[in-house]
Amino acid sequence: MGRPAYESLYVRVVKRMFDIIISLLMMPFLLLFIACFGLAIWLEDRGPVFYNAPRMGKGFKPFKMYKFRSMKVNAPDLVMEDGSTYNGADDPRMTRIGAFMRRMSIDEFPQFLNVLKGDMSVIGPRPDLERETELYEGNESDKLLVRPGITGWAAVSGRNAIQWHDRLKLDVEYVHNVSFAFDVKVFFLTFKTIFSQEGVYVQPESGNVAETK
């Protein structure tokens, strides 16, 4: 019986090599984005440019995920009925520049620094908050067998428009079948998803929203 897909030579060596190369190639673009969007973020409310989001990585190892700040300073955490974080088009926490960046996924661009550091991969399951990992059911924790990604199978299959546990199911499907061909498919579907702006926000029927204490 061979190794599971998430322990293959591709994942352990080749995928990491691609991650390093791609993230290095993205560094000049990240600097350009910092100059342009960083200034716009600061001018809107004089707050910090970056948001260091605490997330759970491979093997339940916590790390700080870098993002351009898309919300107002000290915005509360809004939680859906299923325990996932709220992300709606009517989110009152978003700044004007933040709403634009989120639609185009520009707020995620600093995560190439996480990829370079080894916290993340270009492609993999989107990382969750620690409190969200405590709500995993069945084999959903298998998504933490690999590095989380900037984009992933769930992200190109509906993003926030599908229920959280359905997204987790897609994440686990990816982990159990990860391969070079699968990553290439997700990579190209990511561009389609970004430019069509599909599934950027949760749907109103996805559940009630509450503020965490």
N, C-alpha and C positions, 0 to 999 in steps of 0.2 A: 504494500500500500504506500503510495507516494505522499509527499508533503502536501498539506492543504495549500490552496492558492495563495493565502496571505503569508505563507512562509517560503514561497518559491524564490529562486535565485533572482527572478525579475524584480520582485518586491524588495528583497534584501539588498541588492546591489544595483541593478540596472535602473530601476525606478528612482532610486536616490541619486544616481548620477545625473539623470535627466532633470531632476528637481534642482540640483545645484546649478546646472548649466542654464536652465530657463530663468531661475531667480536672478542669476548674475546678469543675464541679458536684459532683465526688467529693471535693473537698478537705475539706469539713466532716465527711463520713463517715470519711475517713482520720484526721482528728484524733480523732474519737470512738474509732476502732479502736486508735489509738496509746495512748489513755488506758486502754482496757480490756485489750486483749491485750498491750500493752507492759508493763503492770504484772504481768500473769500470767507473761509470759516471764521477767521479771527476778526475780520471787519464786521461780520454780522452781529456778534455779541461779545467780542473781546475775550472769548473763552479759549481754552486750549485747542490746538489743532488735532491732536490725537486722543483716542480713547483706548486705554489698555484694558481690554475685556478679559476677565478671568474665565478660562475654559478648561475642560478636561481633555487631555490628549491620549495618546497610545498608552495602554496599560494603566488607565486611570491616573496618569501623571498630570497634575495641573500645570498650566502655563499661561502666560499673558499673551493674548492675541491682539495684534496691532490693527487699529482701524482709524480712518479719518472720522472725527466726531461728527455724527449726523443729527444728534439730539441736543437739546438745551442742557446747560450745565446742571448737574445734580438732578437729572430727570429720574423719576421713580421707576421701578421695575413693574411693568404691567404683565399679568399672567393670564393665559387662556384657561378655560375649564379643564383641559387635558393636562395642564401643568407646563405647557410650553410658553415661551415668551411671545407677547403680542407684537405683531408687526402689521398694522393696518394702514390703509391710505389716509384715514382720518386721524392718525396718531398725533395727538396734540404736543407730544414731546419733540417732534422733528423740527429742525430749523428749515428755512427755505432752501438754502444751499444743500442741506442734508437730504431733503426730499429728492432733489435732482440727483445727487450722488448715489442714493439708494436705488433709484430707478435704473441707473446705468451701471450699478455694482462698483462704482468708483471708490466707495467707502472701504471696500475690501482690499484695495490695491496694496496697502502697506503690509499685508500678510505675506508678500514675497520675502520680507525680512524674516518672518517666522519659518518660511520654507528653507531659506539659506541657513538659519540656525539649527534646523532639524526638528523643530516643534511640529511642523506641518509638511504636507506634500502639496503639489499643485492640484492633484486630483485625489479625492478621498471623501469620506463622510464629513459633513459639516460638523464642527465641534459643538458640544452642548455645555451648558452651565453645570456645575456640580449638583445643584438641587434637581436638575432635570435627569441626571444619571440615576438618582435615587428612585425615579419613577419608571425605570426600564422594566419591561415584562418579558418573560420567556428568554429568548436568545438575543434580545435587543442590545445587550452589553457587548455582543460580538463586534459591534462597530468600532470598539476601542482596541481591537486586535491590530489595527493599522494606524498610521498617522492620519489625523484629520486633514481635510483638503480645503483649498480655496473654492474649488468647485467639485461637484460630485454627481453620482447617478441620480440621487434624489433631487438635487438642485436643477438638473436638466429635465426632470420628469414631472414638473409641476410646482417645484419650490414651495412657497408658503401657501399656495392655493389648495394643497392637499393636507389631510389631517396629519398631525405630528406622528402618531404611531405608524401611519402608512409611509411616512418619510423614513422612519427608523427601519421599517421592513425593507425598503429599497436600499438603505445603507448596508444592512446585513447581507442582502443579495449581492451587492458589489463586493463586499469583503470576501465572501465565499467563492467569488468567481473572478477576482481581480486578475487582469492580464494586460499585456501590451495592447492588444486589439481593443479591449474594453476601454482602456484609458484613452486611446485615440478617438473612439466613438464619443466618449464624454467630452473630450477636448473640443471637438468640432461642434457638438450640440450646444456647448456653452455659448458660442458666438450667436447662434440662432436664438437662444433663450434671452441673452442680453439685449439684442437689437429688437426683438419682438416684445420685450418687457413682459414676458409671460410669467404669471405667478409671483410677481414681486411682493404682493401683499396677501395677508390672510383674507378669506371671504367672510362676510358678515355672519353666515350661518355656522361658522366654525366653532362658535361657543361664546359664553359670556367672558368678560374681562374683569379682573380684580387687581388691585394694587397690593404688592407684597409689603409686609411690615419690615 
